């Protein structure tokens, strides 16, 4: 049974020249009408100043569930390949400019029905998120900071003129989907259930315009462990991932396809991933599809952890934010972490390949690692740059002290071994 909940809503009006009011409203209802209650938002037309028609937001109380009559048993966890196996059910929620968000439907996993003229197929109007559910040793199912994914998903939607939505409402529906397919969440250490919410434009017309129809869907995939062995990077000067004023800070499909060919190129050169650079100064931006951190030793012995700032080109990663918060908590003394140095400095600033190169030659480059949902923390042991392979220290076991300490803390929180507000129960 769905639990009644009050969700604040933010909804885009039918006309695309409208602005949202600062506050949303929830129409009155009582417990007997929870299933039929509609969450609404008021908008004002920027040209006329008049209120526009109210549109429906995502409503967990309207959920319809159609069980899969031919479920498949989960395969052995040892056979899992990332992103190739999917659970028995999926969630779909339609949207249009006339009615807003329609009826959420959990139904058997299967093909989507799209017109050949659908906007997403021509203009890449699509965005997605990556999240995970973890099976703890005491039988609980946990998610890690899912509210951050909902906020980023809404921000990405705005960037490509797709509809915003009630993030709390979508999260409740995702929890319900995971609960239905909870037997698909692997119990083996290091395994998890990958959650992929996606939003696409499916207007049935050719033309570059805000769509009059969209579809939000969520699929689930059990995945195996990612062992954080050190990787080699190729500092790419031939291509860039993003540019100022572009879409690099949003999780859009259009950002990923152009990276496939450069990734193929670096693999042929014998490297694991691209290290994306920007500008004639060769500023470091991201590692493959991960945020990155560089650790330097300063003249007074202080250890400085540097990550590029969120300047519009860098994706605001959930793991990136978590790493920064843990490091700052250590520095402030609110929660010290054994394994981190006492003299620690956390900096969000630009860093160039010349600075990395010079630090390596001077013996002041301590470590470098990527941070993201899939790997959590991924250490780097070598960077190929302009014909030179720059060695990166990795310490005992292939991971430096900062990377190892932060990874252990994050994994402990994700798996419920360390109590923390970032852990969100699927069953609550």
TORSE-634493 format. One record per residue: x, y, z of N, C-alpha, C in turn; residue in one letter. Coordinates in steps of 0.05 Angstrom, whole numbers, padded with zeros to 5 digits, always signed. Example, Ala and Ser with C-alpha at 12.3 -4.5 7.8 and 13.67 -1.06 7.14 Angstrom:
// TORSE-634493
+00264-00114+00156+00246-00090+00156+00264-00066+00156A
+00257-00045+00142+00273-00021+00143+00258+00001+00157S
***
This chain:
// TORSE-634493
+00017-00024+00000+00000+00000+00000+00018+00025+00000X
+00011+00044-00016+00026+00069-00017+00020+00086+00007X
+00041+00098+00018+00037+00115+00042+00032+00143+00033X
+00011+00156+00044+00006+00184+00036+00029+00201+00045X
+00035+00221+00028+00057+00239+00034+00051+00266+00020X
+00060+00287+00033+00056+00313+00021+00082+00321+00006X
+00079+00326-00020+00102+00334-00036+00098+00362-00047X
+00118+00378-00044+00117+00404-00057+00123+00400-00087X
+00110+00416-00104+00113+00412-00132+00123+00437-00147X
+00138+00432-00168+00147+00454-00185+00141+00445-00214X
+00125+00460-00228+00116+00451-00254+00118+00473-00275X
+00127+00467-00298+00128+00486-00320+00100+00489-00333X
+00092+00513-00339+00066+00518-00351+00065+00511-00380X
+00041+00509-00392+00039+00501-00420+00054+00519-00439X
+00053+00545-00434+00068+00564-00451+00096+00566-00441X
+00116+00566-00459+00143+00565-00451+00155+00592-00445X
+00137+00613-00446+00147+00640-00437+00135+00646-00410X
+00131+00626-00393+00120+00630-00367+00142+00628-00346X
+00136+00638-00322+00155+00636-00300+00141+00623-00276X
+00156+00608-00260+00144+00594-00237+00142+00614-00214X
+00120+00611-00199+00118+00626-00174+00138+00614-00154X
+00146+00629-00135+00165+00620-00115+00154+00597-00099X
+00128+00597-00093+00116+00576-00077+00096+00560-00093X
+00095+00534-00087+00076+00517-00100+00053+00511-00081X
+00030+00502-00091+00007+00497-00074-00002+00469-00078X
-00012+00457-00056-00023+00430-00056-00052+00433-00051X
-00069+00423-00070-00097+00425-00066-00106+00409-00041X
-00125+00419-00026-00134+00405-00002-00145+00378-00008X
-00140+00359+00010-00151+00332+00006-00152+00319+00034X
-00167+00298+00036-00167+00283+00061-00158+00254+00055X
-00155+00239+00077-00143+00212+00074-00158+00195+00055X
-00184+00199+00052-00200+00182+00035-00196+00187+00005X
-00183+00210-00001-00180+00217-00029-00150+00218-00037X
-00133+00204-00022-00105+00205-00027-00099+00195-00055X
-00111+00174-00064-00105+00163-00090-00113+00181-00113X
-00133+00198-00109-00143+00215-00130-00133+00243-00128X
-00120+00250-00106-00111+00277-00102-00091+00286-00123X
-00092+00311-00132-00074+00321-00152-00057+00343-00141X
-00031+00341-00146-00013+00362-00136-00011+00383-00159X
-00015+00408-00152-00016+00429-00172+00004+00451-00165X
+00012+00466-00185+00028+00490-00181+00015+00513-00196X
+00018+00537-00185+00007+00561-00198+00030+00575-00213X
+00024+00586-00237+00044+00600-00253+00033+00626-00262X
+00051+00645-00269+00043+00671-00280+00056+00674-00307X
+00040+00682-00327+00050+00687-00354+00066+00713-00353X
+00091+00711-00362+00109+00734-00361+00100+00757-00378X
+00085+00752-00399+00076+00773-00417+00050+00786-00407X
+00030+00770-00400+00004+00780-00392+00002+00786-00363X
+00018+00772-00347+00016+00775-00318-00007+00760-00306X
-00021+00744-00322-00044+00729-00313-00036+00701-00305X
-00050+00689-00285-00045+00661-00279-00051+00643-00302X
-00035+00622-00306-00039+00603-00328-00054+00579-00316X
-00062+00561-00334-00076+00537-00326-00057+00520-00308X
-00069+00508-00287-00054+00491-00269-00048+00464-00282X
-00023+00455-00279-00016+00429-00290-00010+00410-00267X
-00015+00384-00273-00011+00363-00253+00018+00356-00251X
+00028+00352-00226+00055+00344-00222+00056+00314-00218X
+00079+00302-00214+00082+00274-00208+00068+00267-00182X
+00050+00247-00183+00034+00240-00159+00037+00211-00153X
+00052+00204-00132+00054+00176-00124+00027+00162-00118X
+00008+00178-00109-00018+00166-00103-00034+00156-00127X
-00026+00164-00151-00039+00155-00175-00026+00130-00188X
-00006+00119-00174+00009+00097-00185-00008+00073-00192X
-00004+00062-00216-00016+00037-00225+00006+00016-00228X
+00002-00007-00217+00022-00029-00218+00011-00052-00234X
+00025-00060-00255+00019-00084-00270+00042-00103-00267X
+00037-00125-00253+00059-00144-00247+00066-00160-00272X
+00091-00166-00274+00102-00183-00295+00092-00212-00291X
+00076-00222-00309+00066-00249-00306+00086-00271-00314X
+00108-00262-00325+00129-00282-00333+00157-00272-00323X
+00159-00269-00297+00185-00259-00286+00208-00279-00291X
+00231-00268-00293+00255-00284-00297+00272-00284-00271X
+00284-00306-00264+00301-00306-00240+00326-00291-00245X
+00335-00276-00225+00361-00262-00228+00384-00281-00234X
+00402-00273-00251+00424-00291-00258+00444-00292-00235X
+00463-00311-00235+00484-00311-00214+00499-00285-00215X
+00505-00274-00192+00518-00248-00191+00546-00249-00204X
+00558-00272-00204+00585-00274-00216+00585-00270-00246X
+00561-00272-00259+00559-00269-00288+00552-00241-00297X
+00547-00223-00278+00537-00196-00285+00558-00179-00300X
+00549-00167-00321+00564-00147-00336+00550-00121-00334X
+00564-00100-00327+00551-00074-00321+00533-00065-00344X
+00507-00060-00336+00488-00049-00355+00476-00068-00375X
+00480-00094-00372+00470-00114-00391+00446-00130-00381X
+00441-00129-00355+00419-00145-00344+00399-00126-00331X
+00373-00131-00335+00353-00114-00324+00331-00130-00310X
+00319-00116-00290+00299-00130-00273+00273-00133-00288X
+00253-00144-00274+00227-00151-00286+00209-00128-00291X
+00214-00105-00278+00195-00083-00280+00209-00056-00286X
+00193-00037-00296+00203-00010-00302+00181+00009-00294X
+00188+00034-00291+00169+00056-00285+00168+00075-00309X
+00143+00082-00317+00140+00102-00338+00120+00124-00328X
+00126+00149-00335+00107+00171-00329+00107+00190-00353X
+00084+00192-00366+00082+00210-00389+00077+00239-00381X
+00083+00258-00398+00079+00286-00394+00070+00299-00420X
+00052+00318-00418+00046+00335-00441+00038+00363-00432X
+00039+00381-00451+00034+00409-00444+00005+00415-00437X
-00013+00397-00443-00041+00402-00436-00048+00393-00407X
-00037+00370-00399-00045+00359-00374-00023+00358-00353X
+00002+00362-00361+00024+00359-00343+00031+00329-00340X
+00040+00322-00316+00048+00294-00312+00024+00275-00309X
+00026+00253-00324+00004+00234-00324+00007+00212-00302X
-00006+00191-00307-00008+00169-00288+00018+00153-00287X
+00032+00151-00264+00055+00134-00262+00047+00104-00265X
+00064+00089-00278+00057+00061-00284+00082+00044-00280X
+00081+00026-00261+00102+00005-00259+00091-00019-00274X
+00107-00028-00293+00097-00049-00311+00121-00067-00319X
+00116-00089-00333+00138-00106-00341+00158-00091-00358X
+00184-00097-00353+00205-00085-00369+00201-00093-00399X
+00203-00074-00416+00199-00080-00445+00204-00055-00462X
+00201-00058-00488+00207-00036-00507+00188-00012-00503X
+00199+00011-00509+00183+00035-00510+00171+00039-00538X
+00148+00051-00539+00135+00056-00565+00139+00086-00572X
+00156+00091-00592+00162+00118-00601+00157+00121-00631X
+00147+00145-00638+00144+00151-00666+00172+00156-00678X
+00176+00150-00704+00202+00157-00717+00209+00186-00716X
+00188+00203-00713+00193+00232-00712+00198+00243-00684X
+00199+00225-00664+00203+00234-00637+00228+00251-00634X
+00225+00273-00619+00246+00293-00617+00272+00281-00607X
+00271+00262-00588+00295+00251-00577+00312+00238-00598X
+00300+00226-00619+00315+00211-00639+00330+00230-00658X
+00321+00255-00659+00333+00274-00678+00351+00295-00665X
+00343+00304-00641+00357+00327-00629+00369+00321-00601X
+00370+00296-00594+00383+00287-00569+00372+00301-00544X
+00346+00306-00544+00334+00318-00520+00329+00296-00500X
+00350+00289-00485+00348+00268-00466+00368+00273-00443X
+00361+00265-00419+00378+00267-00396+00374+00242-00379X
+00393+00237-00361+00391+00214-00344+00406+00218-00318X
+00402+00200-00299+00416+00199-00274+00426+00171-00269X
+00446+00169-00252+00457+00143-00243+00456+00142-00213X
+00442+00122-00202+00439+00118-00173+00442+00089-00167X
+00444+00082-00142+00447+00054-00134+00431+00048-00109X
+00422+00023-00107+00410+00013-00082+00428-00010-00072X
+00432-00010-00045+00451-00029-00033+00436-00047-00014X
+00443-00073-00014+00432-00092+00005+00451-00096+00028X
+00443-00087+00052+00461-00088+00075+00461-00117+00087X
+00480-00122+00105+00483-00148+00116+00459-00155+00134X
+00445-00135+00144+00421-00140+00161+00395-00139+00146X
+00397-00140+00119+00373-00142+00102+00359-00116+00094X
+00371-00093+00101+00359-00068+00092+00367-00061+00064X
+00351-00044+00050+00358-00033+00024+00362-00003+00028X
+00386+00006+00020+00393+00034+00023+00399+00047-00004X
+00394+00073-00005+00403+00090-00027+00421+00111-00016X
+00438+00122-00034+00458+00142-00025+00452+00170-00036X
+00443+00188-00019+00437+00216-00026+00420+00219-00052X
+00398+00204-00054+00382+00206-00078+00369+00233-00083X
+00366+00249-00062+00356+00276-00066+00374+00293-00084X
+00400+00288-00082+00419+00302-00100+00414+00296-00129X
+00408+00270-00134+00402+00262-00162+00377+00275-00173X
+00357+00277-00155+00332+00290-00164+00336+00319-00170X
+00351+00333-00154+00356+00361-00159+00372+00365-00185X
+00392+00348-00189+00408+00351-00213+00392+00344-00238X
+00374+00324-00236+00358+00316-00258+00339+00339-00266X
+00328+00353-00247+00311+00376-00253+00327+00399-00266X
+00351+00403-00256+00368+00423-00268+00375+00417-00297X
+00381+00392-00302+00387+00383-00330+00363+00387-00348X
+00339+00380-00337+00314+00383-00353+00310+00412-00362X
+00315+00430-00344+00311+00458-00351+00330+00467-00373X
+00354+00456-00373+00374+00464-00393+00366+00457-00422X
+00351+00436-00425+00343+00428-00452+00313+00429-00456X
+00300+00447-00441+00271+00453-00444+00253+00429-00441X
+00261+00411-00422+00243+00388-00415+00230+00396-00388X
+00207+00383-00382+00191+00392-00359+00205+00385-00332X
+00202+00403-00313+00210+00397-00286+00189+00379-00272X
+00196+00370-00248+00178+00351-00234+00184+00352-00204X
+00165+00341-00190+00167+00338-00161+00187+00316-00154X
+00211+00324-00145+00232+00304-00140+00225+00285-00118X
+00212+00294-00097+00204+00276-00076+00184+00255-00085X
+00166+00264-00103+00147+00245-00113+00160+00224-00131X
+00178+00232-00148+00192+00212-00165+00208+00193-00147X
+00221+00203-00127+00237+00186-00109+00220+00165-00096X
+00196+00173-00087+00178+00153-00074+00170+00132-00094X
+00166+00139-00119+00159+00119-00140+00183+00101-00146X
+00207+00112-00146+00231+00095-00150+00234+00075-00128X
+00229+00084-00103+00230+00066-00080+00210+00043-00084X
+00186+00050-00093+00166+00029-00097+00175+00009-00118X
+00187+00019-00140+00197+00001-00161+00219-00017-00150X
+00237-00006-00134+00258-00023-00122+00247-00043-00102X
+00226-00035-00087+00214-00054-00069+00201-00078-00084X
+00189-00072-00106+00176-00094-00122+00197-00113-00133X
+00220-00102-00141+00241-00119-00152+00264-00123-00132X
+00258-00122-00106+00279-00123-00086+00295-00149-00087X
+00284-00171-00097+00299-00196-00098+00321-00195-00120X
+00321-00174-00136+00342-00170-00156+00366-00155-00144X
+00363-00144-00120+00386-00130-00109+00406-00150-00099X
+00430-00152-00110+00449-00172-00102+00457-00169-00073X
+00462-00192-00060+00469-00192-00032+00500-00195-00028X
+00514-00202-00049+00542-00206-00047+00557-00180-00042X
+00579-00180-00027+00594-00156-00021+00603-00142-00047X
+00600-00116-00047+00609-00100-00070+00588-00098-00093X
+00567-00115-00092+00547-00114-00113+00525-00094-00105X
+00509-00086-00125+00488-00066-00120+00468-00067-00143X
+00446-00051-00139+00426-00048-00160+00429-00020-00172X
+00436-00019-00197+00439+00007-00210+00412+00017-00219X
+00406+00043-00214+00380+00055-00219+00385+00076-00240X
+00370+00075-00263+00374+00093-00285+00348+00108-00292X
+00343+00131-00278+00320+00148-00287+00328+00163-00312X
+00310+00165-00331+00315+00178-00357+00291+00195-00365X
+00296+00218-00377+00274+00235-00387+00280+00242-00416X
+00260+00237-00433+00264+00242-00461+00241+00259-00472X
+00247+00275-00493+00227+00289-00508+00216+00270-00529X
+00189+00267-00531+00178+00250-00552+00156+00264-00567X
+00160+00289-00572+00141+00303-00590+00141+00290-00618X
+00118+00286-00629+00116+00271-00654+00117+00291-00678X
+00139+00305-00680+00143+00325-00701+00173+00331-00704X
+00181+00337-00728+00209+00345-00732+00211+00375-00729X
+00229+00385-00713+00232+00413-00709+00246+00418-00682X
+00265+00437-00682+00280+00443-00657+00263+00462-00641X
+00250+00452-00621+00231+00467-00605+00226+00454-00578X
+00218+00468-00558+00209+00455-00533+00187+00435-00539X
+00189+00411-00530+00170+00390-00537+00143+00393-00524X
+00122+00384-00537+00095+00384-00524+00090+00357-00511X
+00108+00338-00513+00105+00312-00499+00133+00303-00489X
+00133+00289-00467+00157+00278-00456+00151+00252-00442X
+00171+00237-00437+00168+00211-00423+00190+00208-00403X
+00184+00202-00378+00203+00196-00357+00201+00166-00351X
+00223+00152-00352+00223+00124-00345+00246+00116-00328X
+00244+00095-00313+00265+00086-00295+00268+00056-00299X
+00293+00047-00304+00299+00019-00306+00320+00012-00285X
+00321-00014-00278+00339-00024-00257+00357-00045-00268X
+00382-00046-00258+00402-00065-00268+00420-00074-00246X
+00420-00100-00239+00439-00110-00219+00468-00109-00230X
+00487-00100-00214+00514-00097-00224+00534-00109-00203X
+00556-00117-00213+00577-00129-00196+00595-00108-00185X
+00615-00116-00170+00633-00097-00157+00653-00085-00176X
+00661-00061-00169+00682-00047-00185+00707-00046-00167X
+00727-00061-00176+00752-00061-00160+00769-00038-00168X
+00776-00020-00150+00790+00005-00156+00819+00001-00162X
+00826-00013-00184+00854-00015-00191+00863+00010-00205X
+00888+00018-00202+00898+00043-00214+00894+00043-00245X
+00887+00066-00256+00883+00069-00285+00904+00088-00297X
+00907+00086-00323+00924+00104-00338+00907+00123-00354X
+00915+00148-00355+00900+00168-00369+00916+00180-00393X
+00902+00188-00413+00914+00203-00435+00903+00231-00434X
+00920+00251-00429+00912+00278-00428+00906+00288-00456X
+00880+00289-00463+00871+00293-00490+00873+00323-00498X
+00890+00328-00518+00892+00355-00529+00878+00357-00556X
+00871+00334-00567+00857+00334-00593+00828+00341-00592X
+00815+00335-00569+00786+00340-00566+00781+00353-00539X
+00757+00365-00536+00749+00375-00510+00722+00363-00503X
+00717+00361-00477+00691+00350-00468+00670+00372-00467X
+00678+00396-00458+00658+00417-00454+00672+00444-00458X
+00655+00465-00459+00665+00492-00462+00647+00511-00446X
+00658+00535-00439+00641+00554-00424+00615+00561-00438X
+00593+00561-00423+00567+00567-00435+00554+00543-00448X
+00567+00520-00448+00556+00496-00460+00540+00479-00441X
+00542+00453-00444+00525+00435-00429+00541+00416-00411X
+00567+00422-00407+00584+00404-00391+00575+00399-00363X
+00561+00418-00351+00553+00416-00323+00526+00402-00319X
+00515+00391-00341+00489+00378-00340+00492+00349-00349X
+00475+00331-00338+00478+00303-00344+00460+00296-00368X
+00469+00304-00392+00453+00301-00416+00466+00280-00434X
+00449+00266-00449+00458+00246-00468+00477+00258-00488X
+00472+00283-00496+00488+00296-00517+00517+00299-00509X
+00524+00298-00483+00551+00300-00473+00567+00275-00476X
+00554+00252-00479+00568+00226-00478+00575+00214-00505X
+00558+00217-00525+00564+00205-00551+00589+00216-00563X
+00595+00242-00561+00620+00252-00573+00645+00242-00559X
+00642+00230-00536+00666+00220-00522+00673+00192-00529X
+00656+00179-00545+00660+00151-00552+00685+00147-00570X
+00686+00163-00591+00709+00161-00609+00736+00168-00596X
+00737+00190-00580+00762+00196-00565+00770+00173-00546X
+00750+00161-00534+00755+00138-00516+00767+00115-00531X
+00756+00110-00555+00767+00089-00572+00796+00095-00580X
+00802+00121-00585+00828+00129-00593+00849+00124-00570X
+00841+00132-00545+00861+00129-00523+00865+00099-00517X
+00844+00083-00521+00847+00054-00516+00868+00043-00536X
+00867+00052-00560+00886+00043-00580+00914+00052-00574X
+00917+00074-00559+00943+00083-00551+00953+00069-00525X
+00936+00052-00514+00944+00037-00490+00936+00049-00464X
+00919+00069-00464+00910+00082-00439+00882+00074-00432X
+00874+00077-00406+00848+00069-00397+00826+00089-00404X
+00831+00115-00399+00810+00135-00403+00823+00161-00412X
+00805+00180-00420+00814+00207-00426+00816+00223-00401X
+00836+00241-00400+00837+00263-00381+00830+00287-00397X
+00806+00298-00393+00796+00320-00409+00809+00346-00401X
+00820+00361-00420+00833+00386-00416+00817+00408-00429X
+00823+00433-00421+00809+00456-00433+00828+00480-00436X
+00826+00494-00459+00841+00518-00463+00870+00514-00469X
+00883+00535-00478+00912+00533-00485+00929+00527-00461X
+00919+00534-00437+00934+00528-00412+00931+00498-00404X
+00914+00484-00418+00909+00455-00412+00900+00451-00383X
+00878+00465-00376+00866+00461-00350+00854+00433-00349X
+00857+00419-00326+00844+00393-00322+00815+00398-00315X
+00798+00381-00327+00769+00383-00321+00758+00358-00309X
+00756+00336-00325+00745+00311-00315+00762+00287-00324X
+00758+00265-00311+00771+00239-00317+00750+00221-00329X
+00751+00216-00355+00730+00199-00367+00703+00211-00362X
+00687+00197-00346+00660+00207-00338+00660+00213-00308X
+00683+00217-00296+00685+00223-00268+00696+00250-00262X
+00689+00261-00239+00703+00285-00228+00731+00276-00219X
+00748+00296-00216+00776+00289-00209+00787+00305-00186X
+00806+00293-00172+00819+00306-00149+00850+00302-00152X
+00865+00323-00147+00894+00322-00148+00904+00329-00120X
+00924+00314-00110+00934+00318-00083+00964+00327-00085X
+00970+00351-00075+00997+00362-00076+01008+00364-00047X
+01035+00364-00045+01048+00369-00020+01060+00397-00022X
+01052+00416-00004+01062+00443-00005+01089+00445+00010X
+01101+00469+00007+01128+00473+00019+01129+00469+00049X
+01107+00476+00063+01107+00474+00092+01098+00446+00102X
+01094+00428+00083+01086+00401+00090+01056+00396+00089X
+01041+00417+00085+01012+00415+00084+01004+00398+00059X
+00984+00381+00061+00974+00366+00039+00949+00381+00028X
+00951+00389+00002+00929+00404-00010+00914+00385-00030X
+00888+00382-00025+00870+00367-00043+00856+00387-00061X
+00860+00385-00087+00849+00404-00106+00830+00390-00125X
+00807+00403-00130+00788+00394-00151+00780+00418-00167X
+00777+00415-00193+00768+00438-00210+00742+00449-00200X
+00738+00476-00202+00713+00488-00192+00690+00483-00211X
+00666+00486-00200+00642+00483-00216+00638+00509-00232X
+00651+00510-00255+00652+00534-00271+00633+00533-00295X
+00615+00514-00296+00597+00511-00319+00606+00489-00338X
+00631+00480-00335+00640+00458-00352+00641+00432-00337X
+00641+00433-00310+00645+00409-00293+00617+00400-00284X
+00613+00373-00286+00588+00362-00276+00589+00362-00245X
+00568+00373-00232+00567+00373-00203+00560+00345-00192X
+00581+00328-00190+00577+00300-00183+00568+00297-00154X
+00551+00277-00148+00543+00271-00121+00567+00261-00105X
+00583+00243-00117+00607+00233-00104+00627+00256-00099X
+00630+00274-00118+00648+00297-00115+00640+00313-00091X
+00615+00319-00089+00605+00335-00066+00609+00320-00040X
+00605+00294-00040+00609+00278-00016+00638+00278-00007X
+00657+00275-00026+00685+00275-00020+00693+00301-00007X
+00684+00323-00019+00690+00350-00008+00679+00353+00020X
+00654+00344+00025+00643+00348+00051+00658+00331+00072X
+00666+00307+00065+00680+00290+00084+00708+00302+00091X
+00721+00313+00070+00747+00325+00075+00745+00350+00092X
+00724+00367+00086+00721+00391+00102+00712+00385+00130X
+00697+00364+00135+00690+00356+00162+00715+00348+00177X
+00733+00335+00163+00759+00327+00176+00775+00352+00184X
+00777+00371+00165+00793+00395+00170+00781+00412+00193X
+00754+00413+00194+00741+00429+00215+00741+00415+00242X
+00746+00389+00242+00747+00374+00266+00720+00363+00275X
+00699+00368+00258+00673+00358+00265+00671+00327+00262X
+00687+00316+00244+00689+00287+00242+00716+00280+00229X
+00735+00275+00246+00762+00268+00236+00762+00239+00226X
+00778+00235+00205+00780+00208+00193+00809+00198+00195X
+00811+00176+00208+00838+00163+00212+00849+00156+00184X
+00873+00164+00179+00885+00160+00153+00890+00185+00137X
+00875+00206+00145+00880+00232+00132+00899+00249+00148X
+00916+00264+00135+00936+00281+00150+00922+00303+00165X
+00934+00312+00186+00923+00334+00202+00926+00360+00188X
+00949+00365+00174+00953+00389+00159+00942+00385+00131X
+00916+00391+00128+00902+00386+00103+00888+00411+00094X
+00890+00417+00068+00878+00440+00056+00860+00431+00033X
+00835+00440+00032+00817+00432+00011+00812+00457-00007X
+00816+00454-00033+00814+00476-00051+00799+00469-00076X
+00780+00486-00083+00767+00484-00110+00779+00506-00127X
+00796+00499-00145+00810+00518-00161+00819+00506-00188X
+00825+00522-00208+00836+00511-00233+00863+00499-00228X
+00869+00478-00243+00896+00465-00241+00903+00458-00270X
+00928+00463-00278+00937+00458-00305+00955+00433-00306X
+00959+00423-00330+00977+00400-00333+01005+00408-00327X
+01013+00433-00331+01040+00442-00325+01045+00440-00294X
+01024+00448-00278+01027+00446-00249+01030+00417-00241X
+01015+00399-00253+01017+00370-00247+01044+00360-00255X
+01053+00368-00279+01079+00359-00289+01102+00368-00272X
+01101+00394-00264+01122+00405-00247+01122+00392-00220X
+01099+00387-00208+01097+00375-00182+01108+00347-00182X
+01103+00333-00204+01113+00305-00207+01143+00305-00208X
+01155+00324-00223+01184+00325-00225+01197+00333-00199X
+01183+00350-00184+01194+00359-00158+01188+00340-00135X
+01173+00319-00140+01166+00301-00119+01144+00310-00100X
+01128+00330-00110+01107+00341-00093+01079+00332-00102X
+01077+00314-00121+01052+00303-00130+01046+00278-00113X
+01026+00280-00096+01021+00258-00077+01003+00236-00089X
+00981+00244-00101+00963+00225-00114+00943+00239-00131X
+00929+00224-00148+00908+00235-00165+00887+00214-00168X
+00861+00221-00166+00840+00201-00168+00814+00213-00179X
+00798+00195-00191+00772+00203-00201+00751+00195-00181X
+00727+00208-00182+00705+00202-00164+00679+00202-00179X
+00664+00180-00175+00638+00177-00189+00621+00155-00178X
+00597+00152-00188+00578+00133-00177+00588+00104-00181X
+00598+00098-00205+00605+00070-00211+00629+00060-00195X
+00650+00076-00196+00675+00067-00183+00678+00077-00155X
+00663+00097-00147+00665+00111-00121+00691+00127-00123X
+00714+00114-00119+00740+00127-00122+00758+00110-00140X
+00770+00123-00160+00787+00108-00179+00815+00121-00180X
+00835+00108-00169+00862+00119-00169+00875+00119-00196X
+00893+00138-00201+00908+00141-00226+00937+00137-00220X
+00951+00122-00238+00980+00118-00233+00998+00128-00255X
+00985+00138-00277+01001+00149-00299+00984+00166-00317X
+00996+00188-00327+00983+00206-00346+01001+00209-00371X
+00991+00202-00394+01005+00208-00419+00999+00236-00428X
+01021+00252-00432+01016+00280-00439+01039+00290-00457X
+01031+00297-00481+01050+00308-00501+01075+00291-00504X
+01072+00265-00507+01094+00247-00511+01109+00238-00486X
+01100+00247-00463+01112+00239-00438+01092+00224-00420X
+01101+00203-00407+01084+00190-00387+01092+00200-00359X
+01073+00214-00347+01078+00226-00320+01070+00205-00299X
+01088+00196-00282+01081+00177-00261+01066+00190-00238X
+01046+00176-00228+01030+00186-00205+01033+00166-00183X
+01042+00174-00159+01044+00156-00136+01016+00144-00129X
+01016+00118-00122+00991+00106-00114+00993+00093-00087X
+01016+00092-00075+01019+00081-00048+01015+00051-00047X
+01015+00040-00022+01012+00012-00018+00984+00003-00027X
+00982-00019-00041+00956-00030-00049+00944-00015-00073X
+00960+00003-00086+00950+00016-00110+00932+00040-00105X
+00931+00050-00080+00914+00073-00074+00927+00090-00052X
+00928+00116-00057+00940+00134-00037+00923+00137-00012X
+00935+00150+00009+00921+00152+00035+00895+00167+00033X
+00895+00189+00018+00870+00205+00016+00848+00189+00002X
+00855+00178-00021+00835+00163-00037+00825+00139-00021X
+00843+00124-00008+00835+00100+00007+00817+00108+00031X
+00824+00128+00046+00809+00135+00069+00781+00145+00062X
+00779+00162+00041+00753+00172+00032+00736+00149+00021X
+00748+00131+00005+00733+00109-00006+00721+00091+00016X
+00737+00085+00036+00728+00068+00057+00704+00081+00072X
+00706+00107+00076+00684+00121+00089+00659+00121+00072X
+00661+00127+00047+00638+00128+00029+00625+00101+00026X
+00641+00080+00022+00630+00053+00019+00617+00044+00045X
+00628+00051+00068+00616+00044+00093+00589+00057+00097X
+00586+00082+00088+00560+00095+00090+00540+00083+00070X
+00549+00078+00046+00531+00066+00026+00520+00039+00034X
+00537+00023+00047+00528-00004+00055+00517-00005+00083X
+00513+00018+00095+00500+00018+00121+00518+00010+00144X
+00544+00007+00139+00562+00000+00161+00569+00024+00178X
+00566+00048+00166+00571+00073+00181+00545+00089+00180X
+00533+00094+00203+00508+00109+00204+00513+00138+00195X
+00496+00147+00176+00499+00174+00165+00473+00183+00153X
+00467+00209+00154+00442+00219+00142+00441+00215+00112X
+00464+00211+00099+00464+00207+00070+00451+00180+00062X
+00449+00162+00081+00437+00135+00075+00407+00138+00077X
+00392+00131+00056+00363+00133+00055+00351+00106+00051X
+00333+00099+00069+00320+00072+00068+00300+00071+00045X
+00301+00049+00030+00282+00044+00009+00254+00037+00021X
+00254+00027+00045+00229+00017+00057+00215+00038+00074X
+00224+00062+00073+00212+00083+00089+00203+00106+00071X
***
